[in-house]
Amino acid sequence: MKKIILIAGGFLFLYLTVFAARIEKALLYKQHTLQDTYKYQEKERNFQWKKISGKIDTLIMLEEMAPEFGALNNYKNRNGVAPLADSVKQDAYKAITDKHGVRRDQAIPFYRFNNLSVPECYGRDGALVWILRDTADYLVIVAAPFRGIWLVPAKYVDRLPERYFRKLLFVDRTNQNITTLEQSDTAWLVRSMNPVTTGVERPPHRFETPAGIYVIRSKQTAMLYLKDGKNELDGFAPWASRFSGGAYTHGVPVKYPNKKTIEYSWSLGTTKRSHMCVRNATSHAKFIYDWAPVDVSLVYVFD
C-alpha cells in the first residue's frame, strides 16, 4: 500500500493506492437473508459491495495512520448545548442547524484554528473521529464528513479503547438493506444480509437516518419510545444498539399494551418510513446486540 500525506492550508489530503478489501460470505445469522441482487416492486436492488469494499479500504488506511480514534459525544446535550455556529439556519422542523443541515441539538462544535469564538459547523453525536493531538482544552481531529482539520473542545470527545475495528455494520439507505462484516485473518466475512427500514424526513416527528460513520455507544434490551408529540409512553423497540443521538438499530417496535415481541414486519426492506432508527427483524436486531460490542464496532450509513 502506498500512502502520501499532504497538509496544506489547514486541510488534510490523503493520496493512496490500495487493493480492494477481500469480502467473503460466511453467514452467522441466516434468517430473512437477501440475495446480492433482488427485486422490490419490479425495481432492482442490491448490496453495494464495491462501495463497501472501498469504505473498508479507507478504514484500514486510517487505522494504520491514526494515533488514536474517538467518538463525538453530546447525547441529550449532556456535555452542553453547542454554541451557535456560523451561518446557522432553521430547518423544516424549526430546529437550528449549521450550513450543512446538522442540527444544533446534541451536536458538537467544530472550530477553525483561526477562530475559536464561533464554530464553523457541527458534528453529530456518535460520529467516529481521528484524533491527531491535544492542545490545551481542545483536541485536533479529522472527521469523516468534512474535509480538513478541526479543533473540538475535549469534553465532547470520548477516546476509544481500540485503534482497530473488526466488526462493521453497513446500512444502505437507498436499497433499504443492512450487512454486517467481521474481519478475519484473510478476509472480511459477511455475517448477515438483511432488509431494514431507515428514517424518513417527514416533519415534525420523523427524521432521516443521518449518513456518516458512527460508533456503537450503548445498548438496551428494550428501548422505550413516546407517542408523537406527547410525553406518554407508546411502546418499546427490542434489542436496541445506539449509534448517534436517538438513532438505534432495533427490532420491530411493540405498541403498548402489547408486550410480546414481533419477529418481522411487512415494511422491512421497502421504503424509508421510521422515525430515525434502523428497524430490523427482531432476531437480527438481537444478533447485532449480541455480536457487535460497544465502542469497538462501527455503523456506516450511506446511499
C-alpha positions as CSV (number, residue, x, y, z in Angstrom):
1,M,0.0,0.0,0.0
2,K,1.4,3.4,-1.0
3,K,0.4,6.4,1.1
4,I,1.2,10.1,0.7
5,I,0.0,12.7,3.3
6,L,-0.1,16.4,2.5
7,I,-1.3,19.1,4.9
8,A,-1.8,22.5,3.3
9,G,-3.9,25.5,4.1
10,G,-5.4,23.8,7.1
11,F,-6.6,20.8,5.1
12,L,-5.5,17.2,5.1
13,F,-5.3,15.4,1.8
14,L,-4.8,11.7,1.5
15,Y,-3.5,10.0,-1.6
16,L,-3.3,6.3,-1.6
17,T,-3.2,3.2,-3.7
18,V,-4.9,0.2,-2.1
19,F,-6.2,-3.2,-3.2
20,A,-9.9,-3.7,-2.7
21,A,-10.8,-5.4,0.6
22,R,-11.5,-9.1,0.1
23,I,-15.1,-9.9,1.1
24,E,-16.3,-13.5,1.6
25,K,-19.7,-14.8,2.7
26,A,-19.7,-16.7,6.0
27,L,-23.1,-16.0,7.5
28,L,-23.7,-16.4,11.2
29,Y,-27.3,-15.1,11.0
30,K,-29.2,-16.9,8.3
31,Q,-32.8,-15.7,8.7
32,H,-34.6,-13.3,6.2
33,T,-31.4,-13.3,4.1
34,L,-31.4,-11.3,0.9
35,Q,-29.5,-12.1,-2.3
36,D,-26.7,-9.9,-3.7
37,T,-29.3,-8.6,-6.2
38,Y,-33.0,-8.8,-5.7
39,K,-36.3,-7.1,-6.7
40,Y,-38.5,-4.7,-4.9
41,Q,-41.7,-3.6,-6.8
42,E,-40.1,-4.5,-10.1
43,K,-37.0,-2.4,-9.4
44,E,-33.6,-4.0,-8.9
45,R,-31.9,-3.5,-5.6
46,N,-28.6,-4.8,-4.4
47,F,-25.8,-4.8,-1.8
48,Q,-23.2,-2.3,-3.0
49,W,-20.2,-4.5,-2.4
50,K,-17.8,-2.3,-4.4
51,K,-18.7,0.8,-2.3
52,I,-18.5,-1.2,0.9
53,S,-15.1,-2.5,-0.1
54,G,-13.9,1.0,-0.7
55,K,-15.0,2.1,2.7
56,I,-13.2,-0.7,4.3
57,D,-10.0,0.2,2.4
58,T,-10.2,3.7,3.7
59,L,-10.8,2.5,7.3
60,I,-7.7,0.2,7.1
61,M,-5.6,3.1,5.8
62,L,-6.8,5.3,8.7
63,E,-6.2,2.6,11.2
64,E,-2.6,2.3,10.1
65,M,-2.0,6.1,10.3
66,A,-4.2,7.3,13.1
67,P,-2.6,7.9,16.5
68,E,-6.0,7.5,18.2
69,F,-9.7,7.3,17.4
70,G,-12.5,9.0,19.3
71,A,-16.3,9.2,19.2
72,L,-18.1,12.5,19.4
73,N,-20.4,12.6,22.4
74,N,-23.2,15.0,23.3
75,Y,-26.0,12.6,23.8
76,K,-29.0,14.6,25.2
77,N,-26.7,17.6,25.3
78,R,-25.0,16.2,28.4
79,N,-21.8,18.0,27.6
80,G,-23.5,21.3,27.0
81,V,-25.6,22.7,24.1
82,A,-23.2,23.6,21.3
83,P,-22.6,27.4,20.7
84,L,-24.3,28.9,17.7
85,A,-22.4,28.1,14.6
86,D,-21.5,30.4,11.7
87,S,-24.3,30.8,9.2
88,V,-27.0,29.0,11.2
89,K,-30.5,28.5,9.7
90,Q,-33.8,27.0,10.7
91,D,-34.9,23.7,9.0
92,A,-38.3,22.3,8.3
93,Y,-38.6,21.1,11.9
94,K,-38.0,24.6,13.1
95,A,-34.7,23.4,14.6
96,I,-31.4,25.4,14.4
97,T,-28.9,23.8,12.0
98,D,-25.5,24.7,10.6
99,K,-24.9,25.4,7.0
100,H,-24.6,21.6,6.3
101,G,-28.0,20.9,7.9
102,V,-26.6,19.3,11.0
103,R,-28.9,20.2,13.9
104,R,-27.6,22.0,17.0
105,D,-29.4,19.7,19.3
106,Q,-26.9,17.1,20.6
107,A,-24.3,18.5,18.3
108,I,-20.6,19.0,18.8
109,P,-19.0,22.4,17.8
110,F,-16.2,22.3,15.2
111,Y,-13.8,25.2,15.2
112,R,-11.1,26.5,12.8
113,F,-7.7,27.2,14.2
114,N,-8.0,30.9,13.4
115,N,-11.4,31.3,15.1
116,L,-12.2,29.8,18.4
117,S,-15.1,32.3,19.1
118,V,-17.7,30.8,16.7
119,P,-17.9,27.2,15.5
120,E,-17.7,26.8,11.7
121,C,-20.1,23.8,11.8
122,Y,-21.4,20.9,13.9
123,G,-20.5,17.3,14.2
124,R,-23.1,14.6,15.1
125,D,-23.1,12.7,18.3
126,G,-21.6,9.2,17.9
127,A,-19.5,10.1,14.9
128,L,-16.1,8.5,14.5
129,V,-13.1,11.0,14.5
130,W,-9.4,10.6,14.1
131,I,-7.5,12.3,17.0
132,L,-4.3,13.9,15.9
133,R,-3.2,15.6,19.1
134,D,-4.1,17.6,22.2
135,T,-3.9,21.3,22.5
136,A,-4.9,22.9,25.8
137,D,-8.6,22.2,26.3
138,Y,-9.1,21.2,22.7
139,L,-8.4,18.1,20.5
140,V,-7.2,18.4,17.0
141,I,-9.3,16.0,14.9
142,V,-10.2,14.8,11.5
143,A,-13.9,13.8,11.0
144,A,-15.3,11.8,8.1
145,P,-18.0,14.2,6.8
146,F,-15.8,17.3,6.5
147,R,-12.5,18.0,4.8
148,G,-9.8,19.4,6.9
149,I,-8.5,19.5,10.4
150,W,-10.7,20.8,13.2
151,L,-10.5,21.9,16.9
152,V,-13.1,20.4,19.2
153,P,-13.4,21.0,22.9
154,A,-12.1,17.9,24.6
155,K,-15.2,17.4,26.7
156,Y,-17.2,16.5,23.5
157,V,-14.9,13.6,22.5
158,D,-14.7,10.1,24.1
159,R,-11.3,8.5,23.4
160,L,-11.8,4.9,22.2
161,P,-10.0,2.0,23.7
162,E,-9.0,0.4,20.3
163,R,-7.4,1.5,17.1
164,Y,-8.7,-1.3,15.1
165,F,-12.4,-2.1,14.3
166,R,-13.1,-5.7,13.5
167,K,-16.9,-5.5,13.3
168,L,-18.7,-3.2,10.9
169,L,-22.4,-2.6,10.0
170,F,-23.3,-1.1,6.6
171,V,-26.8,0.5,6.4
172,D,-27.8,1.3,2.8
173,R,-30.5,4.0,2.8
174,T,-31.0,3.7,-1.0
175,N,-31.6,-0.1,-1.1
176,Q,-33.0,-0.4,2.4
177,N,-30.7,-3.2,3.5
178,I,-28.0,-3.9,6.0
179,T,-25.0,-6.2,6.0
180,T,-22.6,-7.0,8.9
181,L,-19.0,-7.8,8.3
182,E,-16.2,-9.2,10.5
183,Q,-12.5,-9.2,9.8
184,S,-10.7,-12.5,9.8
185,D,-7.0,-13.2,9.1
186,T,-7.5,-13.3,5.4
187,A,-10.8,-11.5,4.5
188,W,-13.8,-9.6,5.7
189,L,-16.5,-12.1,6.4
190,V,-20.2,-11.3,5.7
191,R,-22.2,-12.3,8.7
192,S,-25.7,-11.2,7.7
193,M,-27.5,-9.7,4.7
194,N,-31.0,-8.4,5.7
195,P,-33.8,-5.9,4.9
196,V,-34.2,-2.8,7.1
197,T,-36.3,0.3,7.3
198,T,-34.5,3.6,7.8
199,G,-35.7,7.0,8.8
200,V,-37.7,9.3,6.6
201,E,-37.7,13.1,6.6
202,R,-41.2,14.0,7.5
203,P,-41.7,16.9,9.9
204,P,-42.4,17.2,12.7
205,H,-41.7,13.8,14.2
206,R,-39.8,11.7,11.7
207,F,-36.2,12.2,10.7
208,E,-33.9,10.7,8.1
209,T,-31.2,8.4,9.4
210,P,-28.1,10.5,9.2
211,A,-25.4,9.4,6.8
212,G,-21.9,9.0,8.3
213,I,-19.6,6.7,10.2
214,Y,-20.6,6.1,13.8
215,V,-19.6,4.1,16.8
216,I,-22.0,1.9,18.7
217,R,-22.2,3.7,22.1
218,S,-24.8,1.9,24.2
219,K,-27.4,-0.9,24.2
220,Q,-30.8,-1.6,25.7
221,T,-32.8,-4.8,25.7
222,A,-35.9,-2.7,25.3
223,M,-35.8,0.9,24.2
224,L,-38.9,2.8,25.4
225,Y,-40.4,5.3,23.0
226,L,-43.1,8.1,23.3
227,K,-46.2,8.9,21.4
228,D,-45.5,11.5,18.7
229,G,-45.6,15.0,20.3
230,K,-46.5,13.7,23.7
231,N,-44.7,12.8,26.9
232,E,-46.5,9.5,27.1
233,L,-45.1,6.0,26.6
234,D,-46.2,4.4,23.4
235,G,-44.3,1.1,23.4
236,F,-40.8,-0.4,23.1
237,A,-38.3,-1.5,20.5
238,P,-36.4,-4.6,21.4
239,W,-32.6,-5.2,21.2
240,A,-31.6,-1.6,20.6
241,S,-28.0,-0.5,19.8
242,R,-27.5,3.2,19.8
243,F,-25.0,4.9,17.4
244,S,-26.0,8.6,17.1
245,G,-28.2,10.7,19.2
246,G,-31.6,8.9,19.3
247,A,-30.7,6.7,16.3
248,Y,-30.6,3.0,17.1
249,T,-30.6,-0.3,15.3
250,H,-33.5,-2.3,16.8
251,G,-36.2,-4.9,16.2
252,V,-39.8,-4.4,15.3
253,P,-41.5,-1.9,17.6
254,V,-44.2,-3.2,20.0
255,K,-47.0,-0.8,20.9
256,Y,-48.5,-0.9,24.4
257,P,-50.5,-2.6,25.9
258,N,-48.9,-5.5,23.9
259,K,-45.7,-6.8,25.5
260,K,-44.8,-9.8,23.2
261,T,-42.1,-9.1,20.7
262,I,-42.8,-9.3,17.0
263,E,-40.3,-11.1,14.7
264,Y,-41.0,-9.4,11.4
265,S,-42.8,-6.5,9.7
266,W,-44.0,-6.3,6.1
267,S,-42.4,-2.8,5.9
268,L,-38.8,-4.1,6.2
269,G,-36.8,-3.5,3.1
270,T,-39.5,-1.3,1.4
271,T,-39.1,2.5,1.8
272,K,-37.8,5.0,4.3
273,R,-40.5,5.3,7.0
274,S,-39.1,5.1,10.5
275,H,-38.6,8.0,13.0
276,M,-34.8,7.9,12.5
277,C,-33.8,4.4,13.7
278,V,-32.8,1.4,11.6
279,R,-35.5,-1.1,12.0
280,N,-34.6,-4.8,11.7
281,A,-36.3,-8.2,12.1
282,T,-36.2,-8.6,15.8
283,S,-34.0,-11.7,15.7
284,H,-31.5,-9.8,13.6
285,A,-31.5,-6.9,16.0
286,K,-30.7,-9.4,18.7
287,F,-27.9,-10.8,16.6
288,I,-26.4,-7.3,16.3
289,Y,-26.9,-6.6,20.0
290,D,-25.0,-9.8,20.9
291,W,-22.4,-9.7,18.1
292,A,-21.3,-6.0,18.0
293,P,-19.5,-4.7,21.2
294,V,-19.9,-1.1,22.3
295,D,-17.2,1.3,21.4
296,V,-15.3,-1.1,19.1
297,S,-18.0,-1.6,16.4
298,L,-18.8,0.8,13.6
299,V,-22.0,1.7,11.8
300,Y,-21.8,3.1,8.3
301,V,-24.9,4.8,7.0
302,F,-24.7,5.6,3.3
303,D,-26.6,5.8,0.0
